[in-house]
């Protein structure tokens, strides 16, 4: 409705690959913290190595204390 195209990935490693393939088209990333193979923190780090100014939103169903403590999900 707003003219955005949504690209999806089944896990963090696939998300990095999708980003590499579509980097010129991607304006921001919305991701969960709890993902297989590469979690949200790892994805954030990988994406910022490729595109340091890319806005990334990390979402979680866990409470703030768990998220900031870096607990395994």
N, C-alpha and C positions, 0 to 999 in steps of 0.2 A: 504494500500500500504506500510506503514511503520511498520506494525506489531502491531499496537495498536488496542485495543478493546474499543469501545465507549459504555459507560453505560449512560442511560438517566433517568431523573426524571421529573415529571410534575410540581413540586414545591419544595421549600426548605426543607420542612419536609420529603418528599419522598426522597430527595437527601441524607439527613442524614441517613435514613434507608438503602438506596442502599449502602452508604459508609460502614455502619456497617456490612452489609452482604458480602461485597467484599473488605474489608479493605486491605487484604494481596495482592490483585491484583492491587490496585489503586496507581498510582505514582504521579498523580497531578489531580486537579479539575479546570475546566473552567466553570464559572457560570455567569449568568446575575445578576445585582443588583435588578432589578424589577421582583419579583416573588410573587405569592400568598402564603399565610399562613406563610412563613418565607422568608424574603428578603435575598439578597446576603450578607449583613453585618451580619445578624443573622446566616446564614449558615456558614460564615467564622468563627464566634465565636464558634459555635457548633463543627465544624470540628477540630478546633485547641484545643478544650478541649479533644477530642478523640486522635488526632494525631498532637501534637504541631509543628512538622517539615514538615508537609504536604504542598507542594507548592499549592497555590490557586490563580487563575487569576480571578479577578472581571471585567466584561465587562459591558458597559453601552452605550446607545445611547444618554444619557443626557450629557450636558456640564460639565466641571470640577467643576465649581462653585456649580451647583446643587448637584453633587455627593458628594463633600466634605462638603457641608452644611447639608447633611443627609436628604434632603427633601424627603417627601413621594412621591413615583413614581406612 
